[in-house]
Amino acid sequence: MLILTCPCCGVAADEIELAPGGQAHIARRGPDSTDAAFEEYLFLRDNPRGVHFERWRHAMGCGKWFHAARCTATNEVFGTYPAQTTEPPQEIRDRIAERRTDQPKDSRA
Amino acid sequence: MKRYSAFAVAREALTGHRGWERAWRRAQPKARYDVIIVGAGGHGLATAYYLGKRFGITNVAVLEKGWLGGGNTGRNTTIIRSNYLQDPSAAIYEKSRALYETLSQDLNYNVMFSPRGVMMLAQTEHEVRGYRRTAHANALQGVETRFITPAEVKKIVPIIRLEGPRYPVLGALWQARGGTARHDAVAWGYARACSAMGMDIIQQCEVTGIRRDGDRVTGVDTTKGAIACDKLGLVVAGHSGVLAQMAGFRLPIESVALQALVSEPIKPIMDCVVMANTVHGYMSQSDKGEMVIGGGADGYNNYTQRGSFHHVEETVRALIETFPMLSRLKMLRWWGGIVDMTGDRSPILSKTPLQNCFVNCGWGTGGFKAIPGSGWGFAELMAKGHAPLTDSFSLDRFREGRFIDESVAAGVAH
């Protein structure tokens, strides 16, 4: 079973306590944006086979949203971090680079 | 290709069964093809077959990184139905179901299509209204379904419990000509027919890169070397995102794990498919007697080909509620496949930002039923640039807001 540590309350939570929320760090588009920008915001996803930055909610715990870096091919977890960021923290990027020499530091193209 | 027939079986019986041929040739890649299809699953092979049969395009290679039909084609619960709400969905799924009716004769290969009936239980008032609406929509679309009463449900499926602990059965949407087919045979039958037309089916040949010249595809790099092509079709289900990344565009798709399981074989107890979308499980009985069971997909991106245990637990709980007599049944096998989910839960059969590259993906949790119709339409799209069956399923529908919203129409399971 997938276990993620909630950075808000510190609990190592089983996946049955958590609600997945899809890809992280997607910027909300403003009202003047083009249709293409809204399509990207609403629908287009990286969907990598490898390191994925994603949102989770500790639904059956503290109820807070947080982010996780996880490999979608192996379920290896590189760490969790608070949701109040626009990109993965350096510490998480370093950990990914350390363990995955073949992976880019950021899965976003 | 030698035809399969009762006469052929008798002749081979007299000569020690030494005359049977390989169903398809073991091919090595040529330097160039008119069309390359990536993915030798049901949809890819059906596309190749109808390219040859309908449009005379036979200089075709179907590339497969693993073995033929070893992806989701070999991992599904084999359900065939076309009781969808939206017109474009009903059109392509009904075309598909209709092609299944005569597919064995068409391919000269027994795909064991069994129109045993598909029953979708209505277990809340909302579901009753929803399925009544679907039945009316289907009547207008020329899809034969009807809403049946709990008494009729019990008559068709005597083992069902109408008064469940959480949700009673209030009726059902019944499609009498829905059913099941032998999933492997569908892939094998198409592969044999493609090979007989001179197409190359190349297994253990993984695409590692897509060669481009501006916005045109010129060929693919594979583990068996570079192969040039005039047109490229990507038909790789769960791994569509990976191929799109190679081609340099993004898709509105997330890949998640969907699981299924089968029980030990038992005597015949249920001769149709039952789907219970509120409690979330669906089941049929295979010809071997195993109960074939499916449920919900996982909620997070995943390529591990194994899903979360709690989803299986939910599925089994739902089925035991509905069919209490199954509670002591032992499960024999359990597996997962990677399905490609779109935002509106409808597939993508479309041109792409690259001129001569086409994509057929996003079938999510319900692709098996669509194999013949998908191949029929996608072959036309690749050959002519547009097709009535697939035009609504284009990629730009997300940008333009023309959703084919089956996530609402179908509840959950497809």
Contacts between the chains, C-beta under 8 A, distances in Angstrom:
chain1	res1	chain2	res2	distance
A	1	B	308	7.1
A	1	B	309	6.6
A	1	B	310	8.0
A	2	B	308	7.2
A	15	B	308	6.0
A	15	B	310	7.4
A	16	B	310	5.1
A	19	B	299	7.2
A	20	B	298	8.0
A	20	B	299	4.1
A	20	B	300	3.7
A	22	B	254	6.8
A	22	B	300	7.9
A	22	B	301	7.7
A	23	B	254	7.7
A	23	B	301	7.7
A	35	B	399	5.1
A	35	B	400	7.3
A	36	B	399	6.3
A	38	B	399	7.8
A	39	B	252	7.6
A	39	B	398	5.3
A	39	B	399	4.1
A	40	B	250	7.7
A	42	B	343	7.1
A	42	B	398	7.4
A	43	B	252	3.6
A	43	B	342	8.0
A	43	B	343	4.8
A	43	B	398	4.5
A	44	B	250	4.4
A	44	B	251	7.0
A	44	B	252	5.5
A	44	B	398	7.9
A	45	B	241	7.6
A	45	B	250	7.2
A	45	B	251	7.6
A	45	B	252	6.8
A	45	B	253	6.6
A	45	B	254	5.3
A	46	B	241	7.4
A	46	B	245	8.0
A	46	B	250	7.1
A	47	B	241	3.5
A	47	B	251	7.2
A	47	B	253	5.8
A	47	B	254	5.3
A	47	B	255	5.6
A	47	B	301	6.3
A	48	B	241	7.1
A	48	B	242	7.8
A	48	B	245	7.4
A	49	B	239	7.1
A	49	B	241	7.4
A	49	B	242	5.1
A	49	B	255	7.9
A	49	B	303	4.7
A	52	B	301	5.5
A	54	B	300	6.7
A	54	B	301	6.8
A	72	B	255	7.6
A	72	B	301	4.9
A	72	B	302	5.7
A	72	B	303	4.9
A	72	B	304	7.4
A	73	B	303	4.7
A	73	B	304	6.5
A	74	B	304	6.8
A	75	B	302	7.6
A	75	B	304	5.8
A	109	B	245	7.0
A	109	B	250	7.5
